Amino acid sequence: MSKRIIISGGGTGGHIYPAIAIAHALQKIDPEIEILFVGALGKMEMKKVPRAGFRIVGLPIVGIKRELSLDNLAFPFKLFRSLLEARKVIRQFRADVAVGVGGFASGPMLMVASMMGVPILIQEQNSYAGITNKILSKRASRICVAYPGMEAFFPKEKIKLLGNPVRNDIVEVSSKREKALVHFSFRSDLKTLFVMGGSLGARSINMSINNGLDKLIAAGYQVLWQTGKGFVDQAQATINKLGTDRVKAYEFIYEMDLAYAIADVVVSRAGALSVSELCLAAKPAILVPYPAASEDHQTKNALSLVEQDAALMIKDSQTSHDLIPATLSLLDDMVKQEELKFNIRKLARPTAATDIAAEVLKLAKG
């Protein structure tokens, strides 16, 4: 009889794409396996997961707003409904294991699964554990982490240091440069800056690039720019004003393997997924941690690279002054680029998705 696995979580690409990578790894090991995703209604996983070919159901769970808000009054009711829905999903699907990757839906789903006797596995992507995973760790059978030192948050005997799962197509990007040049209509004789602010965009990065785009063009570079939904129109207006074909702005880039293949330097937020992909792609990077991330975990993610001379970091508050000069300096410094590439490549864990999938199946058999 085929095993049945629930994978819950989402909210951002940093949770969704590792979850999809685990699902693909499970299918590769056991083609007969049945996988059901559980997300939060209205969040991006409800569209991105079906696009990847998997079934998903949504819970009405929401997060608590940090500022005073009337919306917080609805939280207890939506949590209660989500717990009931999670129970219904588990009973109908008859799950053998429940996997949580972070995000709103993983809390109620994993809590109910553990109460119903279903083994749970937590995949903690960041170097600083969130409060939900710290609470759930007491009930987890296995906790897969991407950074050393996580026994500060979790029971040591449950931890497996396996890395963050990423899509297989990121592992070998060097051979895809010619394909990427054609795909994005870029020139082969110019260096390319790839700018990404995560799946939802990053305003400070976007504004700095927008204001310094003329300097990047004047210096002879081309720019591939993932802006997020809220900034793409402004970015395109600036590109049109400059009258250049050496900058391409996209709300979202699905062909991330090609984006990395074409990149000489990357400017990025420091989410766990982005950091793991940069390690695998071995790209020189300037990281701009999102300051409002819970427990400031993006700064901790970035520092884990910076302390090993594997990336550069600029504080979000300093981007308007420092990002363009630092980017131009790195683009012009081949020695520094090679140093960063050499050091970041050593931190890659290309088998993370397969290793985590193997742990899931061990729990299913147990």
N, C-alpha and C positions, 0 to 999 in steps of 0.2 A: 504494500500500500504506500502511495506517495506521501511524502511529508508535506505538512502545511505550515507555512511561515507567515506571520504578520510582521510587517515593517512599518513603524509609526514615527511620525515627526514631520518637520518641514518648516515653512515660514519664509525661508530664504534658500537661495541656491546652495549655500554652504551646508545646509542640512539635506536638501533634496538629492543632489547629485551623488554624494557618498552613499545614500540609501539605494539609489538606482545601481550604483557600481556593485554594492553587495548583492543585490537581486540578480544582476547578470552573472556574477561569480557563482551564486547558488545554482542558477540554471545550467551553467557550464559543467559543474560537478555532477548535478543530477537533473537531466532534462525533464524528468517527470514531476519535479517538485511544483507545488502550488503556492503562489505568493499573492498576498493581499496587502496593499498599502492602506494605511489609515492616516488621514490628514485632518486639517482644520478647514471647515467650510469657509470659502471666500479667499483662502490663501493660495499662493502660486502653485503649490504642489497639486492642486485639483486640476490644473491644466498641464503641468509639465510631466507628471507621472503617466497619464494616459498617452501623451506624445511619445513616451519611451516604450509604450506597449504593455503597460501593466494596469490592472484594475485597482481603483481606489475608492474608498468610502470616506465621507467627511463627518467629523464631530463638530458640534456647535461651540466648542471651547474657544475662549479668547484669552488674551493676556491681561494682566492688571496694569493700568497706566500708572506711571510713576508720579505724575502730577495729579492734583485733585481733579476728579472728573465724575460726573454722574454715571458715566459708562461703567465705572467700577461697581456700582450697585447691582448691576446685572450679572456680575462675575459668579457669585455663588450659585445662582439659578442655572447658568450655562454649564458650570462645572458639574452640577448634579445631573443635568440632562446628558452630559458627555459621559459620565460614569455609567449611566443606564444604557446608553447607546453602545459603549465599549463592551459591556457585559453581553449585550445582544449579539454583537459582531463575533465575539469569541465563541459563544455557544453555537451560532449558526455555521461558522467557518471551521470549528473544531481544531483550533491551532495547536501545533506541537511546540512551537517556540514563538515568543514575541520579542522583536528587536526594536530598540528605541535609539533614534539618531539625534534627538534633541528637537526642540520646537514645541509649540503648544500641545499638539495631539499626543505626544509621547508620554506626558505625565499621567493623564487619566487612563490611557490604554495599558501602560505597563503596570500601573497600580492595580487595576482590575485583574489583569492577567495573573499577577502574582497571587492575588487573593483567591483565584480560581484554580491554583495549582499548576499554571502554565509556566515553565522555565522562562526567565527573561534575560536578555543580553543587552547591555548598554554599550553604545559606541560613543565615547567622549572624544570629540574632535580637538578641543582646545587645551592649552597648557594650564588653564585655570577652570576647574569644574563649576558648572552652574548649580544653583540651589536645588533644582528639580532632580538632577542626576545624583546629587549628594544624598538626598532623601531616599531616592529609589535604590541606591547602592546597597542598602541594608537588605533589600529583597532580591537583588540580582544574583543570578548564578555565575555570571561572567561579566567582566568589565574590560572592554578593549579600548586601549588608550594610544595616543600618538606621541606623547612626550614622556620622558623619564620624570621621576619624582612625584607621580600622581598618588602615591600612598599617603600623601598629605591630605587627600580628600576621600580616598576609598580604602576599603579593607585590602591589605597587601596581597592576601592569598587569592583574591578574586581577579587580580589585574593581569592582563596580557598586553605587553607593549608590542603593538603590531603596525602602528602607523595609520594614516588616514586613507580610506579607499578613494581612488579616483578612476576616471574612465580610462580604459585600456589605450585609447587612441592618443593619450597624452604622453605615454611612455616613450614612443619613438617619433619625435617630431622633426628631427634633423633632415630626414629624407623627403619631407613634404614641402620644402621651401618653394620649389618651382610651381607646384600646384597652388600654394598659397598666394604667390605673386599673381597668378592668373585669376584666382578667385576674387581677390580684393582689388585687382587692377592697379597694382603698384609696380614701380620700377625696380629692376634688379641691381642697379648701380648705386642706390641710396640706402642708407641705414634707416631702420624703421623703429619708431617708438610705439609701443602698445600701452594704452592707458585703459585701466578698468577699475571701476569703483564697486565691484560686486554686482549681484543681479539687480539690485534696486538703485544703483548709481551712488555717487558720492559728491555732494555739492561743493565741498572745499576743493577737491581735486578738479572737478569740472570747471569751477570758476578760475582756478589758477591756470589751467591749460587754455581755457578760452581767452584769458587776458594775455597769455604769452605765446599764443599760436603764431603770431607774426615773427617772433624771434626764432622759433623752431624752424619755420619755413625759410627764413633768411639764412639760417645756419646750414641749410641744405638737407634737412631731414624730412621724412614722411611720417605721418601719424595715423595709426589705427586706434579709434577712440570709441569705447563702449561707454555710453553716457548714462544709461538708465532712462526710464520713460519720461521723467520730468524735465530733462535738459536737452533732449535731442533736437528740438526745434531751435533753441537758442544756439546750439553748436552749429547747426546747419546754416543759420543766418550769418554767423561769423565766418564760416567757410566761404559762403557766397560773397560776402563783403570783401574777403581777401582775394577772391577769384582764383583759387588754387584747386588743382586736382590731386594734390599730394596729401590731403587729409580726408579720411573717410570716417564719418560718424554713424554709429548704429545704436539704437535703443538697447538691443541685446544681441549678442553673438552666440549662435549655437555651435558654429564650427570652431570651437576653442583650440582644437589641435592645430588648425591652420593659422589661427591668430598667434599661437606660441611659435609656430614654425617660422613665421615671418619676422618675429620680434628680435631686435638686437638688445633693447633695454625695455623693461616693463615698469610702469608706475601702477601701484595697486594698493588697495586696502589690505589688511593683514588678517582676514578671516582664515579659519583653519583650512578650508578647501583651497583657497588661493595660495596659501603658503605651501601646501602639499603639492599642488600642481607646479608651482615654480621650482620646487626641489626636483621633481621628476623631469621637467622640461629643461632644467639647468640653465635658467635665464638670470642675467644680472638684473637686480630689482631695487627700486626705491619704494619702501613700504610707508604708508601713511595710515596708522591705526585709527579706527573709528573711536573717538573718545567716549561716546555714550554706550559702548558695548558693555554688557553686564560684567561687573567686577574688572572692568578695563582689560578684558582678556585679549583683545587684539594687540595691545601694547606688549603684553607678555609673550604672545605668539611671535611678534616682530623681534623682540629682544632675544628670543631663543636662536634666531638666525644672526642678528647683529653681533652677538657675543662670540660667534664663531667666524666672524668676518665673511659671512655668507650673504649679506644683504646690507643695504643702507636704510636708515629710517629718518623720517621728518615728522615732527609733531603736527597734528591737524591744525593747530593754531598758528603754525609758522609757514603754512603752504603758500600763502599769498606773497611772502617775501622770498622764500627759499626754494620752492619746488622747481621753478623754471631754471634758475642758475645751477642747481644740483643736477638736474636732468641733462642740461647742455654739457656740463662738466663730465658726467659719466659717459654720455654718448661719444665724447671726444677722447676718452681715456681707454684705449684698448688694453692696457696692462691691468687696470682696475677691473675691467669687464672680465678678463680671463681669471683673475684671482677670485672674483665672486662666483663665477661659473664653476670653478674647480671645487670651492668650498661648499656650495649649495648642493652640488651633485652628491656629495658624501652623505647628505642627510635624507636622501630619497629612500622610500620603501615601496618599490614597484609591485610587490606581491601582497600588499595590505588587504585588498578586497578578497582575494582568494584565501588568505589566512583567516580573515574574520568569518568568511562563509564556512570554512572548515570548523571553526568553533561553534557556529550556529548548529551545524549538523551533528556535532558531538552531543550537544544538549538535546537535540531531537531524538537521537538514538538512546540517550540515557534515560 
